[in-house]
């Protein structure tokens, strides 16, 4: 794992809310706005941009948590700007905070964690998951 960033560094990601991003359960659309789970997916991706630059070729990142506070709606067609800020690196866990905005309007804040593991560690996790 490469230590190439300093705390406070940022990464950005832009996402236009699509029909597939709305809240839908068992095939039924609940409302036509950006679903919290889709927002969390895109927030985790933004933070993963750090992991992609930090991991070695034989390593991969795996999510450990996503905390999100969904503050306001975004509708289909809105462009959401995600900003991830590197909060800490503890051994192999990369922790980022994030904000999500439509224009100047804050729609979400939160934090994510991802661990960078080598191939052997990932295989061990897969064997454990498949043995149960």
C-alpha positions as CSV (number, residue, x, y, z in Angstrom):
1,X,0.0,0.0,0.0
2,X,1.4,3.4,-1.0
3,X,1.2,6.3,1.4
4,X,1.0,9.1,-1.2
5,X,-1.7,11.3,0.3
6,X,-1.8,13.6,3.3
7,X,-4.8,14.1,5.6
8,X,-7.2,16.7,4.2
9,X,-6.5,15.8,0.5
10,X,-9.7,15.6,-1.5
11,X,-11.1,13.7,-4.5
12,X,-14.2,14.6,-6.5
13,X,-16.8,12.7,-8.4
14,X,-19.9,13.9,-10.3
15,X,-23.0,11.9,-10.8
16,X,-26.2,12.8,-12.7
17,X,-29.1,11.2,-10.9
18,X,-30.7,8.6,-13.2
19,X,-34.0,6.7,-13.1
20,X,-32.1,3.6,-11.7
21,X,-31.0,5.7,-8.7
22,X,-34.4,6.3,-7.2
23,X,-35.8,4.5,-4.2
24,X,-37.3,1.2,-5.3
25,X,-38.1,-1.9,-3.3
26,X,-39.3,-5.2,-4.8
27,X,-39.7,-3.4,-8.2
28,X,-42.0,-0.7,-6.8
29,X,-40.7,2.9,-7.0
30,X,-41.2,4.7,-3.6
31,X,-40.4,8.2,-4.9
32,X,-38.7,9.8,-7.8
33,X,-35.6,11.0,-5.9
34,X,-32.0,9.9,-5.3
35,X,-32.3,6.9,-3.0
36,X,-30.1,6.9,0.1
37,X,-28.6,3.5,-0.9
38,X,-27.6,4.9,-4.3
39,X,-26.2,8.0,-2.6
40,X,-24.2,5.7,-0.3
41,X,-22.9,3.7,-3.3
42,X,-21.6,6.8,-5.0
43,X,-20.1,8.3,-1.8
44,X,-18.2,5.0,-1.3
45,X,-17.0,5.2,-4.9
46,X,-15.7,8.7,-4.4
47,X,-13.7,7.6,-1.3
48,X,-12.5,4.6,-3.3
49,X,-10.7,6.9,-5.6
50,X,-8.1,7.2,-2.9
51,X,-7.9,3.4,-2.6
52,X,-7.4,3.0,-6.3
53,X,-4.3,5.3,-6.2
54,X,-3.0,3.8,-2.9
55,X,-3.3,0.0,-3.5
56,X,-0.5,-2.0,-5.1
57,X,-1.2,-4.2,-8.1
58,X,-1.7,-7.3,-6.0
59,X,-4.0,-5.5,-3.5
60,X,-7.6,-4.6,-3.5
61,X,-9.9,-2.5,-1.4
62,X,-12.9,-3.8,0.5
63,X,-15.5,-1.6,2.3
64,X,-15.8,-1.7,6.0
65,X,-18.5,0.8,6.6
66,X,-20.6,3.7,5.3
67,X,-22.2,6.3,7.5
68,X,-24.5,8.7,5.8
69,X,-26.8,11.5,6.8
70,X,-29.2,12.1,3.9
71,X,-30.2,15.8,4.4
72,X,-32.1,16.8,1.3
73,X,-33.5,15.3,-1.9
74,X,-32.0,15.3,-5.4
75,X,-34.2,14.6,-8.4
76,X,-33.6,12.7,-11.6
77,X,-31.3,14.9,-13.8
78,X,-29.7,16.7,-11.0
79,X,-25.9,16.7,-11.0
80,X,-24.5,15.7,-7.6
81,X,-20.9,16.7,-6.7
82,X,-19.2,14.4,-4.2
83,X,-16.1,15.6,-2.3
84,X,-14.2,13.0,-0.4
85,X,-11.7,14.1,2.2
86,X,-9.0,11.8,3.5
87,X,-9.5,11.7,7.3
88,X,-7.0,9.0,8.3
89,X,-5.1,5.9,7.4
90,X,-4.8,3.4,10.2
91,X,-2.5,0.5,9.1
92,X,-4.4,-0.6,6.0
93,X,-7.8,1.1,6.6
94,X,-8.5,4.3,4.6
95,X,-11.1,6.6,6.2
96,X,-12.7,9.4,4.4
97,X,-15.4,12.0,5.1
98,X,-17.6,13.2,2.3
99,X,-20.1,15.8,1.3
100,X,-22.6,15.6,-1.6
101,X,-24.1,18.7,-3.1
102,X,-26.5,19.8,-5.9
103,X,-25.2,23.3,-6.7
104,X,-24.6,24.9,-3.3
105,X,-27.3,22.8,-1.6
106,X,-26.0,20.1,0.7
107,X,-27.8,16.8,0.2
108,X,-25.6,14.4,2.3
109,X,-22.6,14.1,4.6
110,X,-20.9,11.0,6.0
111,X,-17.9,8.9,6.4
112,X,-16.6,5.7,4.8
113,X,-14.0,3.1,5.6
114,X,-12.2,0.7,3.3
115,X,-9.4,-1.7,4.0
116,X,-6.6,-2.4,1.5
117,X,-5.9,-6.2,1.5
118,X,-3.5,-8.4,-0.5
119,X,-4.8,-11.3,-2.6
120,X,-4.2,-13.9,0.1
121,X,-6.2,-11.9,2.7
122,X,-9.1,-11.6,0.2
123,X,-9.0,-15.3,-0.6
124,X,-9.2,-16.1,3.1
125,X,-12.2,-13.8,3.5
126,X,-13.9,-15.5,0.5
127,X,-13.2,-19.0,1.9
128,X,-14.7,-18.0,5.3
129,X,-17.8,-16.5,3.6
130,X,-18.4,-19.6,1.5
131,X,-17.9,-22.0,4.4
132,X,-21.0,-20.8,6.3
